[in-house]
Amino acid sequence: MRQAIAYLLGVILVFGAWAMISYALAELKGRPVLPYPWQAASAAGENIWTLLSAFGFSALRFLVALAISFFLGLPVGLAVGFEPKLDQFLSPLIYLLYPMPPVALLLFLYLAFGLGEVVRLVVVVMALFFQVVVAAQGAAKFISPTHVLSVRSAGASRWQVYWHVVIPATLPNVLTAARVSVGLGITMLYIAETKLGILLPPGQGLGRFIEYYTFRADIALAGVVALAILGLLFYVLLEVLERKLCPWKYVGVKGAGS
């Protein structure tokens, strides 16, 4: 409840600052520049079904991209970080590819995958995948040898070591990295839905919705707010998931159960 109240207060502060900036710009320029929050809310109400449809398409795309990134990136990162030989040969490749922005590869991705749904997912997955890989690799590399030795002494197989030691030890770091990367993922989602979604109607993605209504600032800003809410929802979802899967991390933390 405390966390929900904190988020609500944050939203109120953002909208209050938005209103003050809109007023200041109007006074400075002598004409309306930035629509007020209530104007964006009114525009959102007038286009609510298109906006909700766009929100649903974007949410589904991001959810699928996040799931694919975890499904592929977690085992790769754990194996590279925990196995010294893999670390020696694959780490340079990971560090070379990790800083490469997917935006720079849009033309090649378009040529490879066309303008369909796959290419939009690939762009977001590329951004999130390396976040998961690097976080898992770094966490797995510094697991205490004592923990591994104690489990192996009890007769655990390599798979059991991963299941009972490696995954629990690294999951908090991976989920934290995923939360941090939500902003980057939402940015890449917007780019994918604009640069690679020019054939889409406005109801098939918030990026396309914002671009479609570029010359209606109030409606476009409603789309921007919806995109921010989408990012917030995924951030909260990952935080809740971390609290459920890694309860030991929050033992003794004030308000952990709120």
DRENPAMAR-372633 format. One record per residue: residue number from 0; residue in one letter; x, y, z of N, C-alpha, C in turn. Coordinates in nm, 3 decimals. Example, Ala and Ser with C-alpha at 12.3 -4.5 7.8 and 13.67 -1.06 7.14 Angstrom:
% residues 2
{rec 0 A {1.319 -0.569 0.780} {1.230 -0.450 0.780} {1.320 -0.330 0.780}}
{rec 1 S {1.285 -0.225 0.708} {1.367 -0.106 0.714} {1.290 0.003 0.787}}
This chain:
% residues 258
{rec 0 M {0.082 -0.120 0.000} {0.000 0.000 0.000} {0.086 0.126 0.000}}
{rec 1 R {0.193 0.123 0.081} {0.283 0.238 0.083} {0.346 0.263 -0.054}}
{rec 2 Q {0.383 0.152 -0.121} {0.443 0.165 -0.253} {0.344 0.222 -0.353}}
{rec 3 A {0.218 0.177 -0.345} {0.114 0.228 -0.435} {0.092 0.376 -0.412}}
{rec 4 I {0.091 0.418 -0.285} {0.074 0.561 -0.254} {0.192 0.641 -0.307}}
{rec 5 A {0.313 0.584 -0.295} {0.432 0.654 -0.346} {0.424 0.674 -0.497}}
{rec 6 Y {0.380 0.569 -0.570} {0.363 0.582 -0.714} {0.257 0.687 -0.748}}
{rec 7 L {0.146 0.688 -0.671} {0.040 0.785 -0.695} {0.089 0.927 -0.674}}
{rec 8 L {0.165 0.948 -0.567} {0.221 1.081 -0.542} {0.317 1.122 -0.654}}
{rec 9 G {0.394 1.025 -0.703} {0.484 1.054 -0.815} {0.409 1.098 -0.938}}
{rec 10 V {0.298 1.031 -0.968} {0.216 1.068 -1.083} {0.160 1.208 -1.066}}
{rec 11 I {0.111 1.239 -0.944} {0.056 1.372 -0.919} {0.163 1.479 -0.936}}
{rec 12 L {0.284 1.452 -0.887} {0.393 1.549 -0.902} {0.429 1.572 -1.049}}
{rec 13 V {0.433 1.462 -1.127} {0.466 1.475 -1.269} {0.361 1.557 -1.342}}
{rec 14 F {0.234 1.529 -1.314} {0.127 1.603 -1.383} {0.122 1.748 -1.336}}
{rec 15 G {0.154 1.772 -1.208} {0.161 1.909 -1.159} {0.272 1.988 -1.228}}
{rec 16 A {0.389 1.924 -1.240} {0.501 1.989 -1.308} {0.468 2.013 -1.456}}
{rec 17 W {0.401 1.916 -1.518} {0.359 1.929 -1.658} {0.269 2.052 -1.674}}
{rec 18 A {0.171 2.068 -1.586} {0.078 2.181 -1.595} {0.152 2.314 -1.579}}
{rec 19 M {0.246 2.319 -1.485} {0.322 2.443 -1.464} {0.410 2.476 -1.584}}
{rec 20 I {0.472 2.373 -1.643} {0.555 2.396 -1.762} {0.469 2.443 -1.879}}
{rec 21 S {0.352 2.385 -1.895} {0.260 2.427 -2.002} {0.221 2.574 -1.984}}
{rec 22 Y {0.191 2.610 -1.861} {0.153 2.749 -1.833} {0.270 2.844 -1.857}}
{rec 23 A {0.390 2.806 -1.811} {0.507 2.892 -1.827} {0.541 2.911 -1.975}}
{rec 24 L {0.532 2.805 -2.054} {0.560 2.817 -2.198} {0.457 2.905 -2.268}}
{rec 25 A {0.331 2.891 -2.229} {0.226 2.973 -2.289} {0.248 3.121 -2.257}}
{rec 26 E {0.288 3.150 -2.134} {0.314 3.289 -2.096} {0.438 3.343 -2.166}}
{rec 27 L {0.539 3.260 -2.179} {0.665 3.302 -2.241} {0.649 3.327 -2.390}}
{rec 28 K {0.578 3.236 -2.459} {0.562 3.246 -2.604} {0.442 3.328 -2.646}}
{rec 29 G {0.350 3.351 -2.554} {0.230 3.426 -2.588} {0.127 3.344 -2.663}}
{rec 30 R {0.145 3.214 -2.664} {0.051 3.123 -2.731} {0.068 2.984 -2.669}}
{rec 31 P {-0.033 2.898 -2.680} {-0.020 2.762 -2.627} {0.089 2.685 -2.702}}
{rec 32 V {0.176 2.620 -2.627} {0.284 2.541 -2.686} {0.267 2.395 -2.648}}
{rec 33 L {0.259 2.369 -2.519} {0.246 2.233 -2.467} {0.106 2.216 -2.410}}
{rec 34 P {0.025 2.123 -2.461} {-0.110 2.103 -2.408} {-0.107 2.070 -2.259}}
{rec 35 Y {-0.209 2.115 -2.188} {-0.222 2.086 -2.045} {-0.261 1.940 -2.025}}
{rec 36 P {-0.233 1.886 -1.906} {-0.269 1.745 -1.881} {-0.416 1.715 -1.905}}
{rec 37 W {-0.504 1.806 -1.865} {-0.647 1.780 -1.884} {-0.687 1.783 -2.031}}
{rec 38 Q {-0.611 1.858 -2.112} {-0.638 1.856 -2.257} {-0.597 1.722 -2.317}}
{rec 39 A {-0.484 1.669 -2.272} {-0.441 1.537 -2.319} {-0.538 1.430 -2.271}}
{rec 40 A {-0.589 1.445 -2.147} {-0.685 1.348 -2.094} {-0.815 1.352 -2.174}}
{rec 41 S {-0.859 1.471 -2.211} {-0.980 1.484 -2.292} {-0.961 1.421 -2.430}}
{rec 42 A {-0.844 1.444 -2.489} {-0.815 1.385 -2.620} {-0.808 1.234 -2.610}}
{rec 43 A {-0.753 1.184 -2.499} {-0.747 1.039 -2.478} {-0.887 0.981 -2.468}}
{rec 44 G {-0.978 1.053 -2.400} {-1.116 1.006 -2.388} {-1.187 1.000 -2.522}}
{rec 45 E {-1.157 1.096 -2.609} {-1.220 1.099 -2.741} {-1.170 0.986 -2.831}}
{rec 46 N {-1.048 0.939 -2.804} {-0.987 0.833 -2.886} {-0.956 0.710 -2.802}}
{rec 47 I {-1.040 0.685 -2.702} {-1.007 0.586 -2.601} {-0.991 0.446 -2.658}}
{rec 48 W {-1.077 0.407 -2.753} {-1.069 0.269 -2.803} {-0.946 0.247 -2.889}}
{rec 49 T {-0.911 0.348 -2.969} {-0.788 0.338 -3.048} {-0.666 0.335 -2.956}}
{rec 50 L {-0.670 0.418 -2.851} {-0.558 0.424 -2.757} {-0.545 0.293 -2.680}}
{rec 51 L {-0.656 0.237 -2.635} {-0.652 0.110 -2.563} {-0.602 -0.004 -2.652}}
{rec 52 S {-0.644 -0.002 -2.777} {-0.596 -0.103 -2.872} {-0.446 -0.091 -2.893}}
{rec 53 A {-0.398 0.033 -2.909} {-0.254 0.056 -2.927} {-0.177 0.012 -2.803}}
{rec 54 F {-0.233 0.041 -2.685} {-0.169 0.001 -2.559} {-0.159 -0.151 -2.551}}
{rec 55 G {-0.266 -0.219 -2.588} {-0.267 -0.365 -2.583} {-0.164 -0.427 -2.676}}
{rec 56 F {-0.154 -0.375 -2.799} {-0.056 -0.428 -2.895} {0.086 -0.406 -2.843}}
{rec 57 S {0.114 -0.285 -2.790} {0.249 -0.256 -2.740} {0.282 -0.342 -2.618}}
{rec 58 A {0.184 -0.358 -2.528} {0.207 -0.439 -2.409} {0.238 -0.584 -2.446}}
{rec 59 L {0.164 -0.636 -2.542} {0.187 -0.775 -2.585} {0.325 -0.788 -2.650}}
{rec 60 R {0.362 -0.694 -2.735} {0.494 -0.698 -2.799} {0.605 -0.697 -2.693}}
{rec 61 F {0.592 -0.607 -2.597} {0.698 -0.595 -2.497} {0.704 -0.720 -2.410}}
{rec 62 L {0.588 -0.774 -2.375} {0.585 -0.895 -2.292} {0.651 -1.012 -2.364}}
{rec 63 V {0.619 -1.030 -2.492} {0.678 -1.139 -2.569} {0.829 -1.119 -2.582}}
{rec 64 A {0.871 -0.995 -2.611} {1.014 -0.966 -2.625} {1.088 -0.991 -2.493}}
{rec 65 L {1.027 -0.953 -2.382} {1.089 -0.974 -2.251} {1.101 -1.123 -2.220}}
{rec 66 A {0.995 -1.200 -2.251} {0.998 -1.344 -2.226} {1.105 -1.413 -2.311}}
{rec 67 I {1.115 -1.374 -2.438} {1.217 -1.431 -2.526} {1.357 -1.397 -2.475}}
{rec 68 S {1.376 -1.274 -2.432} {1.506 -1.230 -2.382} {1.549 -1.311 -2.261}}
{rec 69 F {1.455 -1.338 -2.170} {1.487 -1.419 -2.052} {1.512 -1.564 -2.091}}
{rec 70 F {1.427 -1.616 -2.178} {1.438 -1.757 -2.217} {1.573 -1.785 -2.285}}
{rec 71 L {1.620 -1.691 -2.366} {1.746 -1.710 -2.437} {1.866 -1.656 -2.359}}
{rec 72 G {1.849 -1.541 -2.297} {1.962 -1.473 -2.235} {2.005 -1.530 -2.102}}
{rec 73 L {1.909 -1.578 -2.021} {1.945 -1.629 -1.888} {2.037 -1.751 -1.896}}
{rec 74 P {2.002 -1.856 -1.972} {2.094 -1.972 -1.978} {2.229 -1.937 -2.040}}
{rec 75 V {2.231 -1.849 -2.139} {2.358 -1.810 -2.200} {2.445 -1.738 -2.097}}
{rec 76 G {2.387 -1.640 -2.027} {2.464 -1.565 -1.929} {2.513 -1.651 -1.814}}
{rec 77 L {2.429 -1.742 -1.765} {2.468 -1.829 -1.655} {2.582 -1.922 -1.696}}
{rec 78 A {2.569 -1.981 -1.815} {2.672 -2.074 -1.862} {2.804 -2.003 -1.883}}
{rec 79 V {2.800 -1.887 -1.946} {2.925 -1.814 -1.973} {2.989 -1.767 -1.844}}
{rec 80 G {2.909 -1.722 -1.749} {2.965 -1.672 -1.624} {3.014 -1.781 -1.531}}
{rec 81 F {2.950 -1.899 -1.535} {2.984 -2.006 -1.440} {3.089 -2.102 -1.494}}
{rec 82 E {3.096 -2.115 -1.627} {3.192 -2.208 -1.687} {3.314 -2.130 -1.736}}
{rec 83 P {3.431 -2.148 -1.674} {3.550 -2.068 -1.708} {3.589 -2.076 -1.856}}
{rec 84 K {3.577 -2.194 -1.917} {3.616 -2.207 -2.057} {3.523 -2.127 -2.149}}
{rec 85 L {3.394 -2.135 -2.122} {3.299 -2.056 -2.201} {3.324 -1.907 -2.179}}
{rec 86 D {3.354 -1.870 -2.056} {3.380 -1.730 -2.024} {3.500 -1.680 -2.104}}
{rec 87 Q {3.602 -1.762 -2.114} {3.724 -1.723 -2.184} {3.700 -1.697 -2.332}}
{rec 88 F {3.617 -1.781 -2.394} {3.600 -1.772 -2.539} {3.481 -1.683 -2.581}}
{rec 89 L {3.376 -1.678 -2.500} {3.255 -1.607 -2.541} {3.243 -1.466 -2.485}}
{rec 90 S {3.309 -1.439 -2.373} {3.298 -1.305 -2.315} {3.342 -1.193 -2.410}}
{rec 91 P {3.454 -1.208 -2.481} {3.491 -1.102 -2.576} {3.385 -1.077 -2.681}}
{rec 92 L {3.320 -1.183 -2.728} {3.214 -1.167 -2.828} {3.094 -1.092 -2.768}}
{rec 93 I {3.058 -1.127 -2.646} {2.946 -1.060 -2.579} {2.977 -0.912 -2.558}}
{rec 94 Y {3.098 -0.883 -2.511} {3.134 -0.743 -2.485} {3.146 -0.662 -2.614}}
{rec 95 L {3.171 -0.730 -2.724} {3.177 -0.662 -2.853} {3.037 -0.629 -2.905}}
{rec 96 L {2.944 -0.724 -2.888} {2.809 -0.706 -2.940} {2.720 -0.623 -2.848}}
{rec 97 Y {2.748 -0.628 -2.718} {2.660 -0.562 -2.620} {2.641 -0.412 -2.647}}
{rec 98 P {2.748 -0.335 -2.676} {2.727 -0.191 -2.696} {2.667 -0.156 -2.831}}
{rec 99 M {2.654 -0.252 -2.921} {2.606 -0.223 -3.056} {2.456 -0.188 -3.051}}
{rec 100 P {2.419 -0.066 -3.090} {2.277 -0.027 -3.082} {2.194 -0.093 -3.192}}
{rec 101 P {2.082 -0.155 -3.157} {1.996 -0.216 -3.259} {1.946 -0.115 -3.361}}
{rec 102 V {1.936 0.013 -3.320} {1.889 0.117 -3.413} {1.981 0.127 -3.534}}
{rec 103 A {2.111 0.108 -3.511} {2.207 0.118 -3.621} {2.190 0.005 -3.722}}
{rec 104 L {2.118 -0.100 -3.684} {2.102 -0.217 -3.771} {1.962 -0.224 -3.832}}
{rec 105 L {1.884 -0.116 -3.820} {1.746 -0.120 -3.867} {1.734 -0.158 -4.014}}
{rec 106 L {1.822 -0.101 -4.096} {1.817 -0.130 -4.240} {1.841 -0.278 -4.266}}
{rec 107 F {1.941 -0.334 -4.200} {1.974 -0.476 -4.221} {1.865 -0.567 -4.164}}
{rec 108 L {1.807 -0.526 -4.052} {1.697 -0.604 -3.994} {1.575 -0.600 -4.086}}
{rec 109 Y {1.552 -0.484 -4.147} {1.441 -0.471 -4.242} {1.463 -0.562 -4.363}}
{rec 110 L {1.588 -0.564 -4.413} {1.618 -0.649 -4.529} {1.607 -0.797 -4.493}}
{rec 111 A {1.640 -0.830 -4.367} {1.637 -0.971 -4.326} {1.496 -1.019 -4.292}}
{rec 112 F {1.417 -0.932 -4.226} {1.288 -0.977 -4.174} {1.167 -0.907 -4.235}}
{rec 113 G {1.193 -0.804 -4.320} {1.081 -0.731 -4.377} {1.020 -0.635 -4.277}}
{rec 114 L {0.894 -0.595 -4.300} {0.827 -0.499 -4.212} {0.718 -0.566 -4.128}}
{rec 115 G {0.725 -0.696 -4.113} {0.624 -0.767 -4.036} {0.646 -0.758 -3.886}}
{rec 116 E {0.570 -0.836 -3.813} {0.576 -0.833 -3.666} {0.709 -0.883 -3.613}}
{rec 117 V {0.772 -0.977 -3.685} {0.897 -1.037 -3.637} {1.006 -0.933 -3.618}}
{rec 118 V {1.020 -0.842 -3.712} {1.130 -0.746 -3.705} {1.112 -0.652 -3.586}}
{rec 119 R {0.987 -0.618 -3.552} {0.964 -0.531 -3.437} {1.001 -0.602 -3.307}}
{rec 120 L {0.972 -0.730 -3.301} {1.012 -0.807 -3.183} {1.164 -0.821 -3.175}}
{rec 121 V {1.228 -0.845 -3.289} {1.373 -0.864 -3.291} {1.444 -0.740 -3.237}}
{rec 122 V {1.398 -0.621 -3.274} {1.462 -0.497 -3.229} {1.458 -0.486 -3.076}}
{rec 123 V {1.342 -0.515 -3.017} {1.328 -0.505 -2.872} {1.406 -0.617 -2.803}}
{rec 124 V {1.400 -0.737 -2.858} {1.472 -0.850 -2.800} {1.622 -0.823 -2.799}}
{rec 125 M {1.674 -0.767 -2.907} {1.818 -0.737 -2.913} {1.861 -0.643 -2.801}}
{rec 126 A {1.774 -0.547 -2.768} {1.807 -0.452 -2.661} {1.803 -0.519 -2.525}}
{rec 127 L {1.704 -0.605 -2.501} {1.686 -0.666 -2.370} {1.776 -0.789 -2.349}}
{rec 128 F {1.802 -0.862 -2.456} {1.877 -0.987 -2.447} {2.013 -0.967 -2.382}}
{rec 129 F {2.089 -0.868 -2.429} {2.224 -0.849 -2.376} {2.221 -0.794 -2.233}}
{rec 130 Q {2.114 -0.722 -2.198} {2.101 -0.679 -2.058} {2.094 -0.800 -1.966}}
{rec 131 V {2.012 -0.898 -2.006} {1.996 -1.020 -1.927} {2.125 -1.101 -1.926}}
{rec 132 V {2.188 -1.116 -2.043} {2.310 -1.196 -2.054} {2.421 -1.138 -1.965}}
{rec 133 V {2.446 -1.009 -1.976} {2.555 -0.948 -1.901} {2.528 -0.953 -1.751}}
{rec 134 A {2.402 -0.930 -1.711} {2.369 -0.936 -1.568} {2.388 -1.078 -1.514}}
{rec 135 A {2.339 -1.177 -1.588} {2.353 -1.316 -1.544} {2.499 -1.360 -1.542}}
{rec 136 Q {2.573 -1.320 -1.644} {2.715 -1.357 -1.651} {2.793 -1.299 -1.533}}
{rec 137 G {2.772 -1.170 -1.505} {2.844 -1.106 -1.396} {2.810 -1.166 -1.261}}
{rec 138 A {2.682 -1.199 -1.240} {2.642 -1.257 -1.112} {2.695 -1.400 -1.097}}
{rec 139 A {2.691 -1.478 -1.205} {2.736 -1.618 -1.198} {2.887 -1.627 -1.179}}
{rec 140 K {2.958 -1.530 -1.229} {3.105 -1.535 -1.221} {3.154 -1.522 -1.077}}
{rec 141 F {3.077 -1.456 -0.992} {3.125 -1.429 -0.857} {3.047 -1.505 -0.750}}
{rec 142 I {2.989 -1.619 -0.789} {2.925 -1.706 -0.690} {3.033 -1.765 -0.599}}
{rec 143 S {3.007 -1.769 -0.471} {3.106 -1.821 -0.373} {3.137 -1.968 -0.403}}
{rec 144 P {3.264 -2.002 -0.422} {3.302 -2.143 -0.444} {3.261 -2.234 -0.329}}
{rec 145 T {3.251 -2.177 -0.209} {3.211 -2.257 -0.094} {3.071 -2.313 -0.111}}
{rec 146 H {2.982 -2.232 -0.165} {2.844 -2.278 -0.186} {2.841 -2.392 -0.288}}
{rec 147 V {2.916 -2.376 -0.395} {2.919 -2.479 -0.499} {2.979 -2.607 -0.444}}
{rec 148 L {3.089 -2.593 -0.368} {3.158 -2.710 -0.314} {3.069 -2.788 -0.217}}
{rec 149 S {2.993 -2.715 -0.136} {2.907 -2.783 -0.038} {2.797 -2.863 -0.106}}
{rec 150 V {2.744 -2.811 -0.214} {2.638 -2.882 -0.286} {2.696 -3.002 -0.361}}
{rec 151 R {2.813 -2.984 -0.421} {2.876 -3.096 -0.491} {2.920 -3.206 -0.395}}
{rec 152 S {2.958 -3.167 -0.274} {2.998 -3.265 -0.174} {2.880 -3.353 -0.133}}
{rec 153 A {2.760 -3.299 -0.148} {2.640 -3.376 -0.114} {2.597 -3.466 -0.230}}
{rec 154 G {2.675 -3.468 -0.338} {2.645 -3.555 -0.451} {2.560 -3.493 -0.559}}
{rec 155 A {2.551 -3.361 -0.562} {2.468 -3.294 -0.662} {2.530 -3.303 -0.800}}
{rec 156 S {2.447 -3.320 -0.900} {2.493 -3.319 -1.039} {2.514 -3.176 -1.085}}
{rec 157 R {2.571 -3.159 -1.204} {2.593 -3.025 -1.257} {2.459 -2.950 -1.272}}
{rec 158 W {2.356 -3.022 -1.320} {2.225 -2.958 -1.335} {2.171 -2.914 -1.199}}
{rec 159 Q {2.189 -2.996 -1.096} {2.141 -2.962 -0.961} {2.218 -2.842 -0.904}}
{rec 160 V {2.346 -2.832 -0.937} {2.424 -2.715 -0.894} {2.365 -2.588 -0.955}}
{rec 161 Y {2.333 -2.595 -1.084} {2.271 -2.479 -1.149} {2.137 -2.447 -1.084}}
{rec 162 W {2.056 -2.549 -1.059} {1.920 -2.528 -1.010} {1.918 -2.477 -0.866}}
{rec 163 H {2.006 -2.533 -0.782} {2.001 -2.502 -0.639} {2.097 -2.392 -0.596}}
{rec 164 V {2.197 -2.362 -0.678} {2.296 -2.262 -0.639} {2.302 -2.146 -0.739}}
{rec 165 V {2.330 -2.177 -0.865} {2.356 -2.072 -0.964} {2.234 -1.986 -0.988}}
{rec 166 I {2.121 -2.047 -1.016} {2.000 -1.969 -1.047} {1.956 -1.885 -0.927}}
{rec 167 P {1.941 -1.943 -0.807} {1.901 -1.858 -0.692} {1.999 -1.746 -0.663}}
{rec 168 A {2.129 -1.770 -0.685} {2.229 -1.668 -0.654} {2.229 -1.553 -0.755}}
{rec 169 T {2.188 -1.581 -0.877} {2.196 -1.480 -0.982} {2.063 -1.415 -1.014}}
{rec 170 L {1.952 -1.479 -0.980} {1.820 -1.429 -1.021} {1.793 -1.286 -0.974}}
{rec 171 P {1.825 -1.250 -0.848} {1.801 -1.111 -0.807} {1.871 -1.009 -0.896}}
{rec 172 N {1.998 -1.035 -0.929} {2.072 -0.942 -1.016} {2.010 -0.933 -1.154}}
{rec 173 V {1.967 -1.048 -1.206} {1.908 -1.049 -1.341} {1.777 -0.972 -1.343}}
{rec 174 L {1.693 -0.993 -1.243} {1.565 -0.923 -1.239} {1.584 -0.774 -1.215}}
{rec 175 T {1.684 -0.738 -1.135} {1.714 -0.596 -1.116} {1.759 -0.533 -1.246}}
{rec 176 A {1.845 -0.604 -1.319} {1.891 -0.554 -1.449} {1.774 -0.542 -1.547}}
{rec 177 A {1.681 -0.637 -1.541} {1.564 -0.631 -1.628} {1.479 -0.508 -1.597}}
{rec 178 R {1.464 -0.478 -1.466} {1.387 -0.359 -1.428} {1.454 -0.232 -1.481}}
{rec 179 V {1.585 -0.226 -1.465} {1.660 -0.109 -1.512} {1.649 -0.094 -1.663}}
{rec 180 S {1.642 -0.207 -1.734} {1.640 -0.203 -1.880} {1.500 -0.180 -1.938}}
{rec 181 V {1.398 -0.168 -1.853} {1.263 -0.143 -1.904} {1.259 -0.014 -1.986}}
{rec 182 G {1.326 0.091 -1.934} {1.328 0.218 -2.006} {1.387 0.204 -2.145}}
{rec 183 L {1.501 0.132 -2.155} {1.563 0.108 -2.284} {1.471 0.026 -2.373}}
{rec 184 G {1.407 -0.075 -2.316} {1.317 -0.160 -2.395} {1.199 -0.083 -2.449}}
{rec 185 I {1.141 0.007 -2.368} {1.027 0.088 -2.413} {1.072 0.183 -2.524}}
{rec 186 T {1.193 0.237 -2.510} {1.246 0.325 -2.616} {1.260 0.248 -2.747}}
{rec 187 M {1.315 0.127 -2.740} {1.332 0.047 -2.861} {1.196 0.004 -2.917}}
{rec 188 L {1.099 -0.019 -2.830} {0.964 -0.052 -2.876} {0.906 0.064 -2.955}}
{rec 189 Y {0.923 0.185 -2.904} {0.874 0.304 -2.974} {0.939 0.316 -3.112}}
{rec 190 I {1.070 0.298 -3.116} {1.141 0.308 -3.244} {1.093 0.200 -3.341}}
{rec 191 A {1.076 0.078 -3.290} {1.032 -0.032 -3.376} {0.892 -0.006 -3.431}}
{rec 192 E {0.806 0.054 -3.351} {0.668 0.077 -3.394} {0.654 0.200 -3.483}}
{rec 193 T {0.757 0.285 -3.487} {0.752 0.401 -3.576} {0.833 0.375 -3.703}}
{rec 194 K {0.960 0.345 -3.686} {1.047 0.325 -3.803} {1.011 0.198 -3.881}}
{rec 195 L {0.963 0.096 -3.810} {0.931 -0.031 -3.876} {0.781 -0.060 -3.873}}
{rec 196 G {0.701 0.044 -3.848} {0.557 0.023 -3.841} {0.479 0.124 -3.923}}
{rec 197 I {0.540 0.172 -4.031} {0.476 0.278 -4.109} {0.349 0.231 -4.179}}
{rec 198 L {0.333 0.101 -4.192} {0.214 0.048 -4.258} {0.103 0.014 -4.159}}
{rec 199 L {0.132 0.029 -4.029} {0.034 -0.007 -3.927} {-0.070 0.102 -3.909}}
{rec 200 P {-0.193 0.067 -3.875} {-0.292 0.167 -3.833} {-0.258 0.216 -3.693}}
{rec 201 P {-0.313 0.329 -3.650} {-0.274 0.386 -3.520} {-0.310 0.300 -3.400}}
{rec 202 G {-0.402 0.205 -3.417} {-0.442 0.121 -3.305} {-0.356 0.000 -3.284}}
{rec 203 Q {-0.245 -0.013 -3.359} {-0.161 -0.133 -3.346} {-0.023 -0.102 -3.288}}
{rec 204 G {-0.021 -0.014 -3.191} {0.104 0.016 -3.122} {0.109 0.161 -3.079}}
{rec 205 L {0.158 0.187 -2.959} {0.162 0.324 -2.909} {0.259 0.411 -2.989}}
{rec 206 G {0.369 0.352 -3.035} {0.461 0.429 -3.118} {0.393 0.478 -3.245}}
{rec 207 R {0.320 0.388 -3.308} {0.247 0.425 -3.430} {0.135 0.524 -3.399}}
{rec 208 F {0.070 0.507 -3.285} {-0.035 0.599 -3.242} {0.020 0.741 -3.228}}
{rec 209 I {0.135 0.754 -3.160} {0.196 0.885 -3.139} {0.237 0.948 -3.272}}
{rec 210 E {0.297 0.866 -3.359} {0.342 0.918 -3.488} {0.222 0.958 -3.575}}
{rec 211 Y {0.116 0.879 -3.572} {-0.002 0.906 -3.655} {-0.067 1.039 -3.619}}
{rec 212 Y {-0.063 1.073 -3.489} {-0.125 1.197 -3.443} {-0.020 1.304 -3.411}}
{rec 213 T {0.089 1.304 -3.485} {0.197 1.399 -3.460} {0.149 1.543 -3.461}}
{rec 214 F {0.055 1.575 -3.549} {0.008 1.713 -3.562} {-0.111 1.744 -3.473}}
{rec 215 R {-0.147 1.651 -3.388} {-0.245 1.675 -3.281} {-0.175 1.653 -3.150}}
{rec 216 A {-0.114 1.760 -3.100} {-0.025 1.748 -2.984} {-0.096 1.688 -2.863}}
{rec 217 D {-0.223 1.721 -2.843} {-0.294 1.670 -2.726} {-0.311 1.517 -2.733}}
{rec 218 I {-0.346 1.467 -2.853} {-0.363 1.322 -2.869} {-0.227 1.252 -2.863}}
{rec 219 A {-0.125 1.311 -2.928} {0.008 1.251 -2.926} {0.062 1.242 -2.783}}
{rec 220 L {0.038 1.346 -2.703} {0.084 1.344 -2.564} {0.010 1.239 -2.482}}
{rec 221 A {-0.116 1.216 -2.515} {-0.189 1.107 -2.449} {-0.121 0.974 -2.478}}
{rec 222 G {-0.073 0.956 -2.600} {0.001 0.835 -2.635} {0.133 0.825 -2.560}}
{rec 223 V {0.201 0.939 -2.543} {0.328 0.940 -2.468} {0.303 0.900 -2.323}}
{rec 224 V {0.196 0.954 -2.264} {0.162 0.917 -2.125} {0.131 0.768 -2.116}}
{rec 225 A {0.057 0.717 -2.214} {0.026 0.573 -2.215} {0.153 0.490 -2.225}}
{rec 226 L {0.251 0.536 -2.303} {0.378 0.465 -2.315} {0.453 0.466 -2.181}}
{rec 227 A {0.447 0.580 -2.111} {0.511 0.589 -1.980} {0.442 0.495 -1.880}}
{rec 228 I {0.309 0.489 -1.886} {0.234 0.399 -1.798} {0.269 0.254 -1.827}}
{rec 229 L {0.286 0.223 -1.955} {0.325 0.087 -1.994} {0.460 0.050 -1.931}}
{rec 230 G {0.556 0.142 -1.940} {0.687 0.117 -1.879} {0.676 0.100 -1.729}}
{rec 231 L {0.594 0.183 -1.664} {0.575 0.174 -1.520} {0.514 0.039 -1.481}}
{rec 232 L {0.415 -0.007 -1.558} {0.350 -0.135 -1.528} {0.450 -0.251 -1.535}}
{rec 233 F {0.536 -0.250 -1.636} {0.635 -0.357 -1.648} {0.741 -0.346 -1.539}}
{rec 234 Y {0.775 -0.224 -1.500} {0.871 -0.207 -1.391} {0.814 -0.265 -1.262}}
{rec 235 V {0.688 -0.233 -1.235} {0.623 -0.284 -1.114} {0.608 -0.436 -1.122}}
{rec 236 L {0.571 -0.486 -1.240} {0.556 -0.630 -1.258} {0.685 -0.703 -1.226}}
{rec 237 L {0.797 -0.653 -1.275} {0.926 -0.716 -1.249} {0.966 -0.703 -1.102}}
{rec 238 E {0.930 -0.592 -1.040} {0.960 -0.576 -0.897} {0.880 -0.676 -0.814}}
{rec 239 V {0.751 -0.693 -0.847} {0.668 -0.790 -0.776} {0.721 -0.932 -0.799}}
{rec 240 L {0.761 -0.960 -0.924} {0.816 -1.091 -0.957} {0.943 -1.118 -0.877}}
{rec 241 E {1.027 -1.016 -0.863} {1.150 -1.033 -0.786} {1.119 -1.060 -0.639}}
{rec 242 R {1.019 -0.992 -0.584} {0.983 -1.013 -0.444} {0.927 -1.153 -0.422}}
{rec 243 K {0.858 -1.206 -0.523} {0.800 -1.340 -0.510} {0.904 -1.449 -0.528}}
{rec 244 L {0.993 -1.432 -0.627} {1.092 -1.535 -0.658} {1.216 -1.527 -0.569}}
{rec 245 C {1.243 -1.410 -0.517} {1.365 -1.391 -0.436} {1.330 -1.329 -0.301}}
{rec 246 P {1.247 -1.395 -0.222} {1.204 -1.333 -0.094} {1.320 -1.310 0.002}}
{rec 247 W {1.426 -1.393 -0.007} {1.539 -1.378 0.085} {1.610 -1.244 0.070}}
{rec 248 K {1.598 -1.184 -0.048} {1.664 -1.055 -0.072} {1.601 -0.944 0.012}}
{rec 249 Y {1.473 -0.963 0.048} {1.399 -0.857 0.117} {1.379 -0.886 0.265}}
{rec 250 V {1.442 -0.992 0.316} {1.432 -1.022 0.459} {1.496 -0.908 0.538}}
{rec 251 G {1.418 -0.852 0.629} {1.470 -0.743 0.711} {1.461 -0.608 0.647}}
{rec 252 V {1.413 -0.600 0.520} {1.401 -0.470 0.453} {1.270 -0.405 0.496}}
{rec 253 K {1.274 -0.282 0.541} {1.156 -0.213 0.590} {1.056 -0.196 0.477}}
{rec 254 G {0.933 -0.238 0.500} {0.828 -0.222 0.400} {0.831 -0.326 0.294}}
{rec 255 A {0.912 -0.432 0.308} {0.923 -0.534 0.203} {0.793 -0.605 0.180}}
{rec 256 G {0.713 -0.618 0.281} {0.587 -0.690 0.265} {0.471 -0.602 0.229}}
{rec 257 S {0.497 -0.469 0.211} {0.386 -0.378 0.182} {0.347 -0.383 0.037}}
